[in-house]
Amino acid sequence: MHVDGTPPPDEAVRAYLPLVRWLVQRLAVRKPPQVELDEMVSWGIEGLLDAMKKYDPTKQAAFATYAQFRIRGAILDRLRAMDWVSRSVRQKASLLEKTYHTLEGQLGRPATEEEVADALGLALPELHAMLSEVGQMSLFSLEDLGVDAGSDRWQIEKLLDDGGTDPMQAMLSRERVDLVAEAIATLPEKERTVIALYYHEGITMKEAGAILGLTESRVSQLHAQALLRLRGLLHEHFGDAAEGAATEER
């Protein structure tokens, strides 16, 4: 183990290969048909090695947490490079994310939809239309921030059972859980509820709409809006590792 907390390259690849493969399995449903799983694994390993080069223990989260973002980000970046998600939609998502983050930094609280629309020079229905478009992106999910839906997120540690230090357990440390929980706690009430219903309870957006008395389209807008806020907040903790979850062009 290096003094900065990162393992030697060969040891890291062996130790974290189950994590790479697990992330590939989670992202496989989003891949175009011409992409092979082995190819995605190689992209993930590139992300792991990149994490080792760029990890700074004085600025980033624990290495296992940082590596997860780098691995996931490397895979998503390669998929986006194929222009699987349209350039215009990615640019809209990037603009929205920056606008929410800037406004909320100035206001010291979550920006309202009216404030965001005004900052963008849009009418409220136009903002809703943008959120709906971004919300339909198949590469836009809380999973991109390292949080998985349902009980799967509590099962990761079972991937490694060979004893010794378990990087999966480190990845699921209280640090990561607390950071995500704190970020979610800052969301407006309806957005917090949508996140809880969709990711924790594992119900569909249509079902969430029925519970909240909203249309499925409106729930999708709230979901997209919540993720835009969360990515800005978590970027402060994970540095440019969180950029792997962003939709803007490189």
C-alpha positions as CSV (number, residue, x, y, z in Angstrom):
1,M,0.0,0.0,0.0
2,H,1.4,3.4,-0.9
3,V,1.7,6.1,1.7
4,D,-1.2,8.0,0.1
5,G,-3.6,5.1,0.7
6,T,-3.6,3.7,-2.8
7,P,-2.5,0.1,-3.6
8,P,0.2,-0.7,-6.2
9,P,-1.3,-0.9,-9.8
10,D,-1.3,-4.7,-10.1
11,E,-2.7,-5.2,-6.6
12,A,-5.4,-2.5,-7.3
13,V,-6.6,-4.1,-10.5
14,R,-6.9,-7.5,-8.8
15,A,-8.6,-6.0,-5.7
16,Y,-11.0,-3.8,-7.6
17,L,-11.8,-5.9,-10.6
18,P,-15.0,-7.3,-9.0
19,L,-16.1,-3.6,-8.5
20,V,-15.3,-2.9,-12.2
21,R,-17.3,-5.9,-13.3
22,W,-20.2,-5.0,-11.0
23,L,-20.4,-1.5,-12.4
24,V,-20.3,-2.9,-15.9
25,Q,-23.2,-5.1,-15.1
26,R,-25.2,-2.1,-13.7
27,L,-24.4,0.0,-16.8
28,A,-24.9,-2.8,-19.4
29,V,-28.6,-2.1,-19.9
30,R,-27.6,1.3,-21.2
31,K,-25.0,0.2,-23.8
32,P,-25.6,0.2,-27.5
33,P,-25.7,-3.3,-29.1
34,Q,-22.3,-2.9,-30.8
35,V,-20.5,-2.5,-27.5
36,E,-19.2,-5.7,-25.8
37,L,-19.1,-6.2,-22.0
38,D,-15.4,-7.0,-22.1
39,E,-14.8,-3.6,-23.8
40,M,-16.7,-1.9,-21.0
41,V,-14.5,-3.8,-18.4
42,S,-11.4,-2.5,-20.1
43,W,-12.8,1.1,-20.0
44,G,-13.5,0.6,-16.3
45,I,-9.9,-0.6,-15.6
46,E,-8.7,2.6,-17.4
47,G,-10.8,4.6,-15.0
48,L,-9.3,2.7,-12.0
49,L,-5.8,3.4,-13.1
50,D,-6.7,7.0,-13.8
51,A,-8.1,7.2,-10.2
52,M,-4.7,6.0,-8.9
53,K,-2.9,8.7,-10.8
54,K,-5.2,11.6,-9.7
55,Y,-6.3,10.6,-6.2
56,D,-5.4,13.2,-3.6
57,P,-6.2,12.1,-0.1
58,T,-6.2,15.7,1.2
59,K,-9.0,16.7,-1.3
60,Q,-11.0,13.7,-2.3
61,A,-13.0,11.1,-0.4
62,A,-11.6,7.7,0.5
63,F,-9.8,6.0,-2.4
64,A,-12.4,3.3,-2.8
65,T,-15.2,5.9,-3.1
66,Y,-13.1,8.0,-5.5
67,A,-12.2,5.0,-7.6
68,Q,-15.9,4.1,-8.0
69,F,-16.7,7.5,-9.5
70,R,-13.7,7.3,-11.8
71,I,-14.5,3.8,-13.0
72,R,-18.2,4.6,-13.6
73,G,-17.2,8.0,-15.2
74,A,-14.7,6.4,-17.6
75,I,-17.4,3.9,-18.8
76,L,-20.0,6.6,-19.2
77,D,-17.6,9.0,-21.0
78,R,-16.9,6.3,-23.6
79,L,-20.6,5.6,-24.1
80,R,-21.3,9.3,-24.5
81,A,-18.4,9.7,-27.0
82,M,-20.4,7.5,-29.3
83,D,-23.0,10.2,-29.3
84,W,-25.6,7.8,-27.9
85,V,-27.3,10.7,-26.1
86,S,-27.7,13.7,-28.3
87,R,-25.3,16.6,-28.0
88,S,-28.0,19.1,-27.6
89,V,-29.6,17.3,-24.7
90,R,-26.3,16.9,-22.9
91,Q,-25.7,20.6,-23.4
92,K,-29.1,21.4,-21.9
93,A,-28.4,19.2,-18.9
94,S,-25.0,20.9,-18.4
95,L,-26.6,24.4,-18.6
96,L,-29.3,23.5,-16.1
97,E,-26.9,21.9,-13.6
98,K,-24.6,25.0,-13.7
99,T,-27.6,27.4,-13.3
100,Y,-29.0,25.5,-10.3
101,H,-25.6,25.3,-8.7
102,T,-24.8,29.0,-9.3
103,L,-28.2,30.2,-8.0
104,E,-28.1,28.0,-5.0
105,G,-24.6,29.2,-4.1
106,Q,-25.9,32.8,-4.3
107,L,-29.2,32.2,-2.5
108,G,-27.9,29.7,0.2
109,R,-31.0,27.5,-0.4
110,P,-32.6,25.5,-3.2
111,A,-33.5,27.7,-6.1
112,T,-37.2,27.6,-7.1
113,E,-38.3,26.7,-10.6
114,E,-39.4,30.3,-11.1
115,E,-35.9,31.6,-10.2
116,V,-34.2,29.1,-12.5
117,A,-36.5,29.9,-15.4
118,D,-35.9,33.6,-14.8
119,A,-32.1,33.2,-14.8
120,L,-32.3,31.3,-18.1
121,G,-34.7,33.8,-19.6
122,L,-37.4,31.1,-20.0
123,A,-41.1,30.8,-19.3
124,L,-41.9,28.2,-16.6
125,P,-43.4,25.8,-19.2
126,E,-40.2,26.0,-21.2
127,L,-38.1,25.1,-18.2
128,H,-40.5,22.1,-17.6
129,A,-40.0,21.0,-21.2
130,M,-36.2,21.1,-20.7
131,L,-36.4,19.1,-17.5
132,S,-38.6,16.5,-19.2
133,E,-36.1,16.2,-22.1
134,V,-33.2,15.8,-19.7
135,G,-35.2,13.4,-17.6
136,Q,-35.6,11.0,-20.5
137,M,-31.9,10.6,-20.9
138,S,-31.0,7.0,-20.3
139,L,-27.6,8.0,-18.9
140,F,-29.1,10.3,-16.3
141,S,-29.6,8.6,-13.0
142,L,-28.7,8.8,-9.3
143,E,-26.8,5.6,-10.1
144,D,-24.3,7.8,-12.0
145,L,-23.5,9.4,-8.6
146,G,-22.7,6.0,-7.1
147,V,-26.1,5.4,-5.4
148,D,-28.0,2.3,-6.6
149,A,-31.7,1.6,-6.5
150,G,-33.3,-0.9,-4.1
151,S,-31.4,-3.5,-2.0
152,D,-28.6,-4.0,-4.5
153,R,-26.5,-1.2,-2.9
154,W,-26.4,-3.1,0.4
155,Q,-25.2,-6.3,-1.3
156,I,-22.0,-5.1,-2.9
157,E,-19.8,-6.2,-0.1
158,K,-20.7,-9.8,-0.9
159,L,-18.7,-9.6,-4.2
160,L,-15.4,-10.1,-2.3
161,D,-15.2,-12.9,0.1
162,D,-11.4,-13.7,0.1
163,G,-10.7,-12.1,3.5
164,G,-8.5,-9.2,4.3
165,T,-9.3,-5.6,3.7
166,D,-12.4,-5.3,1.6
167,P,-12.4,-2.3,-0.8
168,M,-16.2,-2.8,-1.3
169,Q,-16.7,-2.2,2.4
170,A,-14.6,0.9,2.2
171,M,-16.6,2.1,-0.7
172,L,-19.8,1.7,1.3
173,S,-18.2,3.5,4.3
174,R,-20.2,5.9,6.4
175,E,-18.4,8.7,4.6
176,R,-20.1,8.1,1.3
177,V,-23.5,7.3,2.9
178,D,-23.3,10.5,4.9
179,L,-22.3,12.7,2.0
180,V,-25.2,11.4,-0.2
181,A,-27.7,11.6,2.7
182,E,-26.6,15.2,3.5
183,A,-27.0,16.2,-0.1
184,I,-30.5,14.6,-0.4
185,A,-31.5,16.3,2.9
186,T,-31.0,19.7,1.2
187,L,-33.5,19.0,-1.6
188,P,-37.0,20.5,-1.6
189,E,-39.6,18.2,0.0
190,K,-41.3,16.9,-3.2
191,E,-37.9,16.1,-4.8
192,R,-36.7,14.3,-1.6
193,T,-39.9,12.3,-1.7
194,V,-39.5,11.4,-5.4
195,I,-35.9,10.2,-4.7
196,A,-37.0,8.2,-1.7
197,L,-39.9,6.5,-3.6
198,Y,-37.9,5.8,-6.8
199,Y,-34.6,4.7,-5.4
200,H,-35.3,3.4,-1.9
201,E,-38.8,1.9,-2.4
202,G,-38.0,0.9,-6.0
203,I,-41.3,2.0,-7.4
204,T,-41.9,3.4,-10.9
205,M,-42.4,7.1,-11.7
206,K,-45.9,6.4,-12.6
207,E,-46.6,4.8,-9.2
208,A,-44.8,7.7,-7.5
209,G,-47.1,10.1,-9.4
210,A,-50.1,8.2,-8.2
211,I,-48.9,8.5,-4.6
212,L,-48.1,12.2,-4.9
213,G,-51.1,13.1,-7.0
214,L,-48.9,14.2,-9.9
215,T,-48.5,13.1,-13.5
216,E,-45.7,10.7,-14.5
217,S,-44.2,13.5,-16.6
218,R,-44.1,15.9,-13.6
219,V,-42.5,13.2,-11.4
220,S,-39.8,12.8,-14.2
221,Q,-39.2,16.6,-14.1
222,L,-38.8,16.6,-10.3
223,H,-36.5,13.6,-10.5
224,A,-34.3,15.4,-13.1
225,Q,-34.3,18.6,-11.1
226,A,-33.2,16.7,-8.0
227,L,-30.3,15.0,-9.8
228,L,-29.1,18.3,-11.2
229,R,-29.0,19.8,-7.7
230,L,-27.3,16.7,-6.2
231,R,-24.6,16.5,-8.8
232,G,-23.6,20.1,-8.0
233,L,-23.5,19.4,-4.3
234,L,-21.6,16.1,-4.6
235,H,-19.0,17.6,-7.0
236,E,-17.8,19.7,-4.0
237,H,-16.9,16.4,-2.2
238,F,-15.6,14.3,-5.1
239,G,-13.9,16.9,-7.2
240,D,-13.6,16.2,-10.9
241,A,-14.4,12.5,-10.2
242,A,-18.0,13.6,-10.2
243,E,-17.6,15.0,-13.7
244,G,-17.9,11.4,-14.9
245,A,-21.5,11.6,-14.0
246,A,-22.0,14.9,-15.8
247,T,-23.7,15.1,-19.2
248,E,-21.7,18.0,-20.6
249,E,-19.3,17.5,-23.6
250,R,-15.7,16.9,-22.9
